[in-house]
Amino acid sequence: MTKKSFYISFWAIVLFAISIIVLVSVNNGAIDLAISQNLVSGLAPGERYSTNVFGRIFEIFGEQPLYIFAQLFLALTFVVLDKRRPRVWCLLGQVISGFLSIVVGFAAIHSIVRYFCNYYAPESNWISFFSPLPFVVYALSGLIISSIYYFILRKPLQRLIDYDLNTLIRIAVVAFVAVAIGQILVQFILKPVFSRVRYRAINVNSSLTFLPWYQVNSSVPTDLGVNIKDDFHSFPSGHVASASTTFVLMLIPCYYQNMRTKKVYLLCTLIPAVYTITVALARIIYGAHYFSDVFFGFLIIFAFIWIAYFVQRAVNKENPFIEAKKIK
């Protein structure tokens, strides 16, 4: 990423973002609503969940990149602390990272099972964290998943640590800070503040009305009736925010000189872009989100990744740009 290419890309993204925001804002979001009306598929009158297979697959698995990223970060933490001093504190750090890895595995499996139950067994106790049998199964699954991640990643991570520990830590910290702040903003601040009604929620309860993305919903009923709390968490899209975690791949050629090739740049851009667009399209087709929801879900995480990158470079007094002659 040279200085020239950054500014060209930056202003192109800014103009693109402004165009999209204007598009989904004009006429009280009429275009935003029209996109959903034309794309939503398999949603029968009065039903909450569409029968569209494409939408269901990515509702179930669309958030998994966030859990994978968390497992990578925790596995890295565990390996970095191995055989380091003072040993007592490092062992404590390994215990904590190992426990959190199990929790992440627990949450990943529970997320998948919960969506399946929503479609096929909405009264099942497997939806709950705390039902005895499901809790034990989820906990054991978390332990197995975290162990698999550790044994698969231990040697590759150790090689990266031996090659350049400082660079690896920089990437991990930048990615963790960006994703953590972005997810907190999306899941715990913007969703409850805006309380935007999902398209499929209106399909269940015709008394609910569409609101443009910029309008805070001040009329969430205290008695939900046929609705559920999740019906009022449309803006922004948590699934797309989680899918956009994959854009941390774009940091790889920024930190590793031997990875600065056109092929690597292309792969590190196309892979997250294709996956994120696929999840975004699936969420609209499924009636879970409007176009504005998925766009802002992407934009927030993408912006925080690059903000964190430039902040890290500034703090460490490093040049964030790469000389053009170093790019093959």
NORNOR-V258714 format. One record per run of one state. SS is the DSSP state (H for helix, E for strand, L for the rest). FROM is the first residue (numbers start at 0). LEN is the number of residues. Records with the same first field share a line. If there is no record, write none. Layout:
BEGIN
SS: FROM-LEN, FROM-LEN
END
This chain:
BEGIN
L: 0-2, 39-13, 61-2, 81-5, 120-4, 127-4, 194-4, 204-24, 232-5, 255-1, 259-2, 285-5, 315-8, 326-2
H: 2-37, 52-9, 63-18, 86-34, 124-3, 131-63, 198-6, 228-4, 237-18, 256-3, 261-24, 290-25, 323-3
END
